[in-house]
Amino acid sequence: MPDNNDSVVDHIGTGLLSAAVARLAAIHGPNLPPPLSRPPSLLRHFVGEVQEPMMALLLTVGVAYAFLGEPADAATVAVAVAAMVAIEIATERRAGRLVASLSAAPPHTNVAVRRDGAIAIVPAVDLVPGDIVVLSAGQTAPADLVVVSVLGSDPLLVNETPYTGEAEPVEKVASLHTTPEAVSSTVVSPCEVLTGSVVAQGDAECRVTATGPRTRLASLGGVRPAKQPKTALAVLMKSIAYGTTWAALVLVLATSLYGTLVLGRPWQDMVLYGLTLAFATIPEELPLLVKVILATTAHTLAEHHGILVRRLRALERLATVEAVVVDKTGTLTQSVPSLDGIILAGNGAHLVLLPSGNGAVGSPALPPAHLSSSFTSASSSAPPSLTPPPPQAILSAWAMSAIHPTDVYDAAVRRVWPSAMSSAESSVASLPVEAAATERGTRVRSVRRGDGCTYLRGAPEVLLARSLYVAQYSPDSSAPTLLPMTAPLGAKHHATWTQIATNSAARLLAIAETRPDGTTVLLGTLAFVDPLRRSAGACMRGLAAIPSIKRCVLATGDHRATAHAVAAALDAPFDSITARCSPEAKRALVESLARDATASGNRGAVMMIGDGANDVPAMRAAGIAAVVAASPGRADAALDAADLVLLESTTGQSKTDVMDDDVNKDGLSQLPVAIWHAQWAMARVRQAAVFYLACKVALAVLSGVALVVARELPFTPVQLLILEMSMDLGATLLFASERMPADPRTWTLPPSSSSLASSSTSLLDPAPFAVWTVGAGAVLGGSVLISFATGLSLLPDQGLVSRTDTARSMAFLTWMLGHIAMAYALRSPLAPSSVHGLVSKVTLAWIAVAGTLSFTLCSQQWAGLVTVPKDGLVVAGMCGMLPLLIDVVKEIMWSVQQSSSDLGRSSPLLPPLSSQPDERTALLPGSMA
C-alpha cells in the first residue's frame, strides 16, 4: 500500500508524484489480473470422452467381439476407439482454445489520473496504489478504488453485479478516510468501487487502493472467460441430431430383428451389426462440427482482420444482418475535436473568428476550404493561434461550465488559447460547483457556480430558444452589451449555424449564462471539427454493397446539417439520417428496425456500431453490436455490450486483401469482410450438415435395402467403424478449412430467390435442406448399392474368398471414393466446381489417405476386406464417381440462373465472376463500392 507521507502523495488535487509512481510500480508490478486456470489435462479429457454415450456404445461392440471369439476384430475396434478418441480430443481442444481466445481480455484501456498536479491519460496497466483516477459514466473500474470526491450534482451510481449479483446500481459516496483498512469492514463499502464494477451514472475522483493480483476480484478467483452460450444453430443441429437418432435407432432395431427372425442370421452377428450401425448412423458430431467452423472463422477474423468476436453466436446473427445503425462521434470520426472558430453576434451580423485570424464582421459562415481540410485529415501537431483573441466573457463562461477534467472540448479550447484558458480557469477556481447536471433529451449541461449564475453549454438551437438576450461584442469594449432576442436575429443565428455545419461538418456548442435574476444570455457558439477515420468511408460503402443489408442509418446527437455533411464527406449511401438523437432515441430506432424486419417476415438482425456510453442502450437492444476499440471516448460499458470488438490495426494482412492502399487496415474497415466471412461460415455449416446427414441417410437406407433385397449385409461392423471415422474427420477438415471464394455471387443469392440453393440468410430452411440431404444421400447410397449388387451377382467366388466378401470390399471402396466425391461436389451451396474452384487441397489429401488405407486393408485382408479383382475395381471406381452427378445438377442450375438473371453480367456492386477462389479468401469491399 502507498506510504502516507508527502514524498508519495502531495494532496488530492496533485495526485502522486513521478518518483512515487516509479517506486510503487517496482513494488506492486503491472495492474494485470491473475492468470486463469489451465484447461483440463489430457487424461481427464480422455476419461470424459470414453464416458460419452457413443464411445460407450463402441466399447460395448469391442467387448462383444472379444466375448464372441473374434480377437482380431476386437483389437481393430480398440484401435478405432483410440483413434476416434484422439481425433475428438484434438478437435475439441482446438475449438476450445479458439473459443477461449475470443473471451481473452480486450485491449488494455486508458484511464485519466492526476499525477504531478495535472491530468494524464495512462494505460490502466500502469496504475499503482495511491493514484487518483477520474471515473466517468460507462467506465469500468480498472482497480480497487475509494471514492474521494463526486464531481457535479449527479449521484455516483455503480453496478456491482460481479460481487453482489444485484442488477440495480448502488450509490457511492465520498470516503471520510482514504486508507483501504478503513473501508474493508463490509463486503463492498459505500465508498468503494471495486475492479470490474461499471459506473452507471455520475463522475468521480477515486484513489487506487489495490491493483492486479491484490484486488478483491483476484482474491475471488478473477474473471474467467465467459462460457460461450449455445448458438441458435448449434441448438438446431442438436435437435436435428436428436430426431435422426430416434429414426436411426428404429431402423437399427428393425434391421436386427429382420436379420435374426426372417433371414435366420445368428443373433450375435445381428446385435453386433446393429450396435455398430447405430454408432455410424447417429449424427452426434453435428454440434461439434458447427462449433469448429464458427470458432475457426472467429479466429480468422481476429488473426487477419482486426475483429475480435466475443461471442460465437454473434457470427450467426452477423450473417443475417439486414439493417445497420452507426454512431458518428468516435465511430466514424476520431473523437479528437479541434476548435476551428467562434460565432459571435455583433450589430445584427455575425463575427466569425478563425484560427487563421481571418474572421470578419458579416461573414455568413466559416470558409468551406478551411474547415474541410481540418475535417478530412488529422489535426496538425502545431497548435493554432487566434487573432484577435476571443472576448474574455466567452472564455470565462466556457471555463465556468467545465466540470470534468478530461473533457475533449475543453482540451481543444485549451490547445488554441493555453494562456488565456489558464487565466480563465484560475479565475473560476474560487467559485465552487454548487450543482451540475446534463439534461436528458436536450444534451445541455448546466453548472451553477458560487457567484449565483448558471452556465449552460450545449445544442445552439436549445440555448437560443431559452435566451432573452444575445451578447454583442465590439472591438473597443471589453464587456458585451445585450441585444434583445428577436425573431429576425434568431433566424440569422439558425442560418449561420446551418451553413457552417453544412460546409464543414462542424459540431456546434453554444455557451450561455443564466444570471441570478433568471435572465439567460446567449454568449456565443464554438465550432469544433472532428477528423474522419480514414477507414470510415470504405466501411460504409462496403456495408452498402452487401445485398442482404437493406438499410444503413446514421444516428448522432449532433446538428442535422453536421450529420448530413459527414455523410457527404464519407460518400456513404445512408438510407436515413437521425440527428439530435438521444441514447433513448437510438435504442428506439434499433427496436423499430427490428420490428420492421419481423413484420416483413425476414429473420435479419439489426447491427449497432458505436463506442460511447450513450450508444450502450442501442447496442444492448441490437441483434449484434460492434464497438470501435480505438475511440478515445470508448466506454467500458460499450465494450461489455459488444459482440464484436473492432481493433485499431491488424497484423499478418494478406496481400490479397483488396482494400485501398491509403486506408488503415483496422477493424472498422474490415467489418464488411467480417459479414461476408460470417455468411460463408454459415454456408459451410449448411453444406457440412447436408454432407454429414446424407452419409447417415445413405448408410441406414443402404443397410436396410441390402438386407431386404440382397439378403446380405453390405458392410461388416469393423468396416462401418472405418467409414464413420473417415466421415467425421473428412467433414471436419474439408468444410472447416474451405476457403471463401473471392466472388460472393458464387455462394449467395438475393434473399428473394426461391432456388433450392438457398442463400446464407435462409441456410437451413426445411424444404431445400431436406431435398439436398435426401438427394445427396440417395445418390451416395445408390452408387454403393449398385457396386455391392454387381459384386454379388456378376463376380464369381475366388477360391476361399466368397463373392459376398468381394462384394462388401467393392461396396467399401465405392463408399470411400463416393463420400469424398460427394463432399467435393457440396463444397459450395450454389456454384458448381467449375466456378467455385476445381482444385481442393484438402480433398486431394483426403483421397490420398483414404486410398492408402483402403489399399492396405484390402491387400492385407484386414477388417473383413479382401483383394478385389480388376473388373470389380473398375466397377467400384465408376460407382464411386457417381456422386459427382450432384455437381452436374449444380452446373445445370447455375446455367439456368445465369440465363434468367444478371448473375453472369457485370454489376455495379460486385466484381466480375471469378473462376478461381482467392487463396486468402478476403472479400472485396473496396472493389464492390
RAQUIGI-V74585 format. One line per field, one symbol per residue. ss: DSSP state (H for helix, E for strand, - for the rest). psi: psi as a letter, one per 30 degrees, with the letter a starting at -180 (. if undefined). Layout:
ss=???
psi=???
This chain:
ss=--------E------E-HHHHHHHHHHH-------------HHHHHHHHH--HHHHHHHHHHHHHHH---HHHHHHHHHHHHHHHHHHHHHHHHHHHHHHHH-------EEEEEE--EEEEEEHHH-----EEEE----E---EEEEEEEE----EEEE-HHHH-----EEE-------HHHH--------EE----EEEE-EEEEEEEE-HHH-HHHH------------HHHHHHHHHHHHHHHHHHHHHHHHHHHHHHH----HHHHHHHHHHHHHHH----HHHHHHHHHHHHHHHHHHH--EEE---HHHHHH--EEEEEE------E----EEEEEEEEE--EEEEEE------E------HHHHHHHHH---------------HHHHHHHHH-------HHHHHHHHH-HHHHHHHHHHH----EEEEEE------EEEEE----EEEEE-HHHHHHH--EEEE--------EEEE--HHHHHHHHHHHHHHHHHH--EEEEEEEE-----EEEEEEEEEE--E---HHHHHHHHH------EEEEE----HHHHHHHHHHH-----EEE----HHHHHHHHHHHHHHHHH-----EEEEEE--HHHHHHHHH--EEEEE-------HHHHHH--EEE------------------------HHHHHHHHHHHHHHHHHHHHHHHHHHHHHHHHHHHHHHHH------HHHHHHHHHHHHHHHHHHHHH------HHH-------------HHH---HHHHHHHHHHHHHHHHHHHHHHHHHHHHH---E--E-HHHHHHHHHHHHHHHHHHHHHHH-------HHHH----HHHHHHHHHHHHHHHHHHHH---------HHHHHHHHHHH-HHHHHHHHHHHHHHHHHHH------------------------HHHH-
psi=llkilffekdlefealleeeeeeeeeefalikllklllllleeeeeeeeffkeeeeeeeeeeeeeefggieeeeeeeeeeeeeeeeeeeeeeeeeeeeeeffglklkklklklkkhglkkjlkffgklkfkjkjklkfkkkflklkkekkkafkljkkjhefeffkfkllkklkkfkgkfffggflejlfgkjlkfkkjfklllklkkfklbfgleeefgfljlkkkjlkleeeeeeeeeeeefeeeeeeeeeeeeeeeeeefglkfeeeeeeeeeeeeffkiffeeeeeeeeeeeeeeeeeefghjjjfkefeeeeefgkfkkkkldkfeflfhikkkflkklkjhfakkjklffggklkfkflkkeeeeeeeeglklkfkklkkklllkfeeeeeeeegkfkfgkfeeeeeeeeieeeeeeeeeffffjlkekkljkkefhkkkkklfgflkkkkakefeeeffkflkkkkkfgkfkllkkkkleeeeeeeeeeeeeeeeefhkkkjlklkjlfgfkkkjelkkkkkjkkkffeeeeeeeeffjefjfkkkkklflkeeeeeeeeeefhkikelkjlhjleeeeeeeeeeeeeeeeegglgllkkkjaflfffeeeefflekkkkjffkfgkkeeeeefkekjjlelllhklfgjjlkfgkkileefgeeeeeeeeeeeeeeeeeeeeeeeeeeeeeeeeeeeeeeefglkflleeeeeeeeeeeeeeeeeeffgkkklfjfffgllkffkglfillffhehkeeeeeeeeeeeeeeeeeeeeeeeeeeeffklkicfjlfeeeeeeeeeeeeeeefeeeeefgekfeklffeekekjeeeeeeeeeeeeeeeeeeefhlggllkkleeeeeeeeeeffefffeeeeeeeeeeeeefgagefllkffkllkkfkkkefhklieeff.
